[in-house]
Amino acid sequence: MRQLPAAALVLLPGAALAHASERMVILTLPTGWYILGAAVTVALTGALALLGRLPAFTARELWQRRIIVPRPVASWIAALVWGALVVTGLLGSRDPMANPLPLMVWTVIWVALTLACVIFGDLWRGIDPWTGPVRSARRLLGRCGSIGLSRLGYLPAVLFYLAFAWFEIVSLRPADPAVLARVVAGYWLAVFVLAVAEGEDWLERGEAFTVYFGFISKIAPLWHETQGDTVRRFAGLPGAQVLRMAPLPPSAIAFVTLVLAGVTFDGLSETFWWLARIGINPLEFPGRSAVTGVNTLGLLALWALTGATILAALALGLRLAGAPLARFGALAGPVLLSFLPIAAGYHVAHYFIALLTQGQYVLAALNDPLHRDWALLGLPEHWVSFGFLMDAHWVHAIWAVQFAVILGAHVLAVVLSMRLSDGAARLSGWSHLPVTVLMVLYTVLGLWLLSTPTGA
């Protein structure tokens, strides 16, 4: 009987402490209102753009100077760095957060460099690891011709990027240093052989990352152009470079839709909604091996759906304008450029938390690269912390950044689509409605993917 008062204490109300991730904090926010507000803003942007003048998207030159490090030299340095990283991947730690190779690929290149290119223009072309070695090899072999790969357009880049997207999203061990090292080495060698056979200019259309960074950098407010040994720096409204691009050929359209579908499926494949569709309990995720087949099909299906939906919206716009479908080719090539901000914006927002978390491990690796208890950056040992993801104020700030990036990208996309369609097919009025509605839906989808529960 004496135990009854003690047992009764268990039933008394009190405070409970529990762990919560940033996604759980986001779920406490009125994200529905955020999504609705963003959708209305994008829709109003489309409506107002029809009534008033669109931005001129002018650019001005900031400065010009001679190139300090020639591009082939920088490329050779990059190739040697990648070679060293492959060696560390094969012989170094199997911990992806301690080995420099996964940190370089998945955090520095895929996340940080994408963000940098969106702001400062195409930085990849200055450090790509092929131009220098390919030029040297062709000179050594006395090779001047090609094997006709250029006739394939962007198709090699499409296939390479599809393989990369599958490796990142679907494969079993994309962050395993040894596996990643073999993939990086194999990819570098394949591109090197093809570029030596075809010529270094082929990289602009045939190499996936050169094409990817080249495309997304077109929305940057700052960029540079190289002419001979001179580099010129420009500034303008985001998207100013897009309006100067040539219309995309069909193979480039396939590449842009694949980039958009890939980053979308990367977010979708982790959601409770998708896991429920494929019969997986999101609270007991069995691992990637259980969903490899269905996620492969899902990636391909979403790519097909993305391309079909965008092209159908363009065709419907022509019908509403009373224009012949024969003008579809003249419209699709330019207008698909307006989807570049959507792809880049969601990429930045989707990986923003990864940059804040895994980026700390990059700094830790630079602080003590050889695990000798160094402190080259003055950072203390074991300083990496994810505590800010459990702080409501920090999570609110992170969500605000993601929201602003998604909204800004889609507003820019709507404005660019109208400028491009007016210039390409001289369409106006209701002809813009289908693409604008599609971009509103993409706004809703992007914010929903960032705020919905995930289980993988």
N, C-alpha and C positions, 0 to 999 in steps of 0.2 A: 504494500500500500504506500510505503514511503517513496516508491518510485513514480507514483502518479503525478505529484507536483512537478518533478523533473521532466517527465514525459510531456506534461502539458505545456512546458516552456517552448517545446518545439513548434507548437501550434500557434504561438504568438507571432503577430506580424513584425517584420523588421526589414532592414536593408540587406540586399544580396549583391555581392560583387561577381561580375561575370566578364568574360572576354568578348570583345566585339571588334570586328574588322571594319575597314573603311566602308565596305559595301553595306554593312549593317547600319552604320551611321547614316549613310546616304538614304537608306530606306525610310528613315525617320523624317526626311525632308519632304516637302510638298512637291516632289518631282513631277507629278502630273501637271501642276500649274506651270512649272518651268517648261515642260514639253509643249503645253498648249500655247504659252506665250511665245515660244520660239517659232512654232508653226504659224501663228498669226503674223509675227514679224516678217517671216520670209514671204508669206502670201501678200502682205501689204507692200513689201519691197517690189514684188512683181507688178502689183497694181499701180503703185506710184511711178514706177519706171516707165509705164506706158503713157502716163500723163505728162511727165516732164522730161527734160533732157538727161541723157545718161552721162556719167562721168567721161571726161576726155581721155583719161588714162595716159596723160603725157609723162614723159621721163626727162630727166636732166642729168647731164654728166657732172660728176663730183670732182674727179681728178683722173689723171693718167700718168703712168710711170713705166719704166722698163722692168721687165721680169727679172727678178733676182736669181731664182733657181730655175733653169730650163726645165720644161715639162718632162723630157725623157729622163733627166737626172732624178727628178722627184719621183717618177714612176719606178725607176730602178731601186731607189731607197724604199719605196712602198713594197716592192716585190721582196726585197730582202727582209723587211719587217714581217711580212706575211709568212715567209719561210721560217723565220725564227718562231713565230707563233704556232705554226704547224708542229714544229719540233716540241715545243712546250706542251702542246695538246697531246702528243703521243707519249712523251716521257715524263711530263709533270704530274701534278696532283690530279686525281679524278674528281675532285670537288669542283663543280662548275662555278662556284662563287670564289674560288681561290685560284683556279687556273686562268691565265690571261686570255686564252683563246675564246672561250665562251663569252667572257666579259666584253672582249673587243667586238665579236660578231653581233651578239644579241643586244648589247647595251650601247656601246660606242657607235658602231656603224648603223645598226638597224633602227635605233631610237634617237640617240643624240645627233648623229649626222643628218638624219631626216629632218629633225627640228632645225638644225643649223642651215640646211639647204632651203627650207621654207622661208627663212629670214634673210640669209645672205647670198642666195644664189647657189649655183652648181659648184660645190666644193670638191665633189668626188673626182671630176675630170683632172684636177690638179694632183691627185694622189692615187689614181688608179694603178694597179700593179701590172698592167699589160703593155701600155704604150711603149715604154723604154725597152723592155726585153723583146717585144715583137719587132720594133724598128732595128734593133741590133741584129736579131736573128735573120731578118730579111736581107740586110746588108751583107752579113756573113755568107749567106747562101746565094747571094746575087739574084734574089727573087724580086721581080717587079710586077708580075701579072697577078691574076686572080683565078679562082675556080668557079665563079658564078654565084657565090652565096648571096651577093647583093640583090639578085633577082628575087630572093625570098622575102625581101623587105624586113619587117620586124618579127617574122615567124620564129627564127631561132631564139630571140629574146623572150617571146611568149612561152616557148617550151621550157626554156631555162627558168623563167619566173614561176611557171606552174610547178616545176619540180621543187623549187625553193619553197613555195607556199606549202606544198604537201609535206616537205621535210619539217618545216617549222610547226605546222598546225596538226598534222596527222601522225607523223612517224613516231616511233617509240622513244627514241633517245636523242632528241635534237640538241640537248645541252651537254651530253656526255663528251668530255674533251677529246677522247680517242676517236669516237665516231665522227665528231665534227671535224677533227683534223683530217681524216681521210676524205670527207666530203669536200672540204675547202681545197685540199691538194688536188683532188680529182677534177673539180670544177675549174681551178686555175689552169691546169694542164690542158683540159679540153678546149677552153677558150683560147689559150695560147696557140695551140696547133691550128685551130680554125683561122685565127687572126693572121698567123704567119702565112697560111695558104691564101687568104683573101686580101690581106692588107689591113693596116691599123685603122683606117677609116671605117672598116666594117664594124668596129666596136660601137660606133654611134647608133647602130641599128640592131646589131646582133647580140650584144652582151647585156644581160638583164639589168644589172645594177647601173650601168652607164645610161641605159634608157630610162630606168626608174628615176634616178636622181636628176637626170636631165629634164624629165617631164615635170616632176613636182617642184623643181626649183623655178619654174616659169611663173609661179605665183608670188615669188619673193619681192618685197619692196626694195631690196638692194640686190644688185647683181653686177657681174663683170663680163666684159667681152675682150677677147684676146685677138690681136692682130699682129702677126709676126712676133717680135720681141717686146711688144707694148701691151699693157693691160689697162683697160679703161673701166672705171667704176661708175655705175649709174644708180639713180634712185627714182622711184615713181610709185604710183598707187599699186597695191598688190594686184597682179593680173595684167599689168601693162605689157609684159612680155608675151602673154597668151595671145593677145590681139595681133601680135606680129608674127605668130607661128603660121606655117603652111598648114592647110587642111590635112587631117590625119587620113592616111590610106587605110584600107580594111584591116591589114595586119596590125597597125598601130591602134585602131579602134579595139581590136581584140585584146591588146595589151592593157589599155586603159580600163576596160571593163573587168579584166582579170585582176588588176590591182585593187579596184573597188570591191570586187567580190571577195578577194582573198582577205582583206582586212576586216570586212563585214563578217565573214564566216569565222574568223578567228575569235571575234566577240560572241557570235551566235552560238558556236559549238560549246561554250562553257555555261550557257544559261540553263536554268531550270526548264524553260519551255522546250528547248531542243532536246535535252536529256529525257524529258517525259515523252517526247515524240518518238524517240528511238528505244523506249522501254528500259531506261536506266534510272535507278533511284539516285537522285542528285546528292542525297546525304550519305550514300554508300557507293561512291564512284569506284568502279572496279579497276580503273587504269586504262591507258590508251590502247592496249592490246585488244580490249573488248569492243572498241568502237572504231578500229582502223578502217575496216571495210565500209561501214556506213558513213563515216566522216569523209572518206575519199569520194564516195558518191555524192555526199552533201556539198562538198566543195565544187565539184564539177557541175552539179545541178544549179547551185547558186550563181555560178559564172554564166551558165546558159540563160538563167532567168534574168540576171542583171542586164546582159546584152540585149535580150529580146524585149525587155520592158522599156529600155531607153530608146531603142530603134522604133518600137511601136508608138511611143509618145511622139517621136519626131514625125512619123508617118501620119499620125492623127492630126498633128499641127498643120501639115500640108493640106489635109482634107478640109479642115476648118477654114483655111485660107483660100480654098478653092483652087489651089495650085496643083499642077499635074505631078503624079508620083515620080515622073521622070527627073524631077529636080531633087529627089531624095538623096542621091549621091553627093550633090553639091551642098546639101544642108548637113548631112551626117558628119562629114569630115571636120568642118569647123566647129559645130556645136558640141561634139564630144569633148573638145578641149575644155569646155566649161565645167566638166565633171572632175577635172584635176583638183580644184580646191576642195571638193567633197572628199575625195580619196585622201589627200594630204591632211585635211583637217581632222578627219576621224582617226587617222593613223596617230597624229600627235596627241589627241585627246585620249585615245585608247591606251597608249603606252606611257602616258604622263606619270602614272603612279610607278610604273616599272623604272622610269628614269629617276624618280625620287628615292626608290629603294635600292635597286641594283646599282644605281650610280654611286651609292656609298661604297659598295664593294670595289668599284673601279678605283675610287680615291684611296681605299685601303690598300689595294694592290700597288698603286703608284707610291704610296707612303712607305711600303716595305716590300719591294718587288721580289726579293730573294729570300724572304722569311728569315732575315738576320737581325730582327728586332730593331730595324732602322726606323727613323721618323723623318723622312725626307720632306714631307709636307707639314711637319710639326703636329701631326695628329696623334692622339694617345692610342694605346693598344685597346682593342675591343670597343671602339667608339661607335660602330655601326648600331643604329637604333631605328626601330619602326614604331616607336611610341606615339609619334605624331598621327599615325593612322587610327589611333583610338581616342584622339582628342577631337571633340566636336568642332572646335573653331578651325583647326587645321583642315579637317575633312570638308567643312563648308567652303573654305578657301579653295581647296582642290576642285571641288565640284563647280565652283564659280569659274575657275579657269577652263575646265573642260566644257562647260556650258558656253562660255564666251567664244571658245575656239570653234565649236560646232556651229553656233549661230553665225559667227562672222564668215566662216567658210561657205555656208549655204547662201547667205545674202550675196556674197561675191559671185557665187556660181550663177545665181539668178540674173544678176546684172550682166555678167559675161555672156550668158546664153542669149540674152536679147540683143546685145551688140553683135555677136557672131552670127546669129540667124538673120538679123536685119541686113548685115553686110553680105552674107553668102547667098541668100535666096530672096532678100528684100521682103521678108514677112513682117507682119505687124498685127496688132490687135489680138483677136481670139486665137490666132495661130500659136501664140506663146503659152496658152493656158495648159496644154498637156504636160509640157516640160516643167513649167512652174509647179503644177500640182505634184509631179513626180519628185521634185526637189523638196517640196514641203514634206512629203512622205519620208524622204531620206532624212530630213531633219528629225522627224519623230522617231524613226528607227534608230538613228545614231544615239540620241539621248536615252532612248529606252534601253539600248544595249549597255550603256554606261551605268544605268541605275537599277536594272532588274537583278534579282538574285542569281548567283552563279554557284555551280557545284563542282566543276572540274578543276 
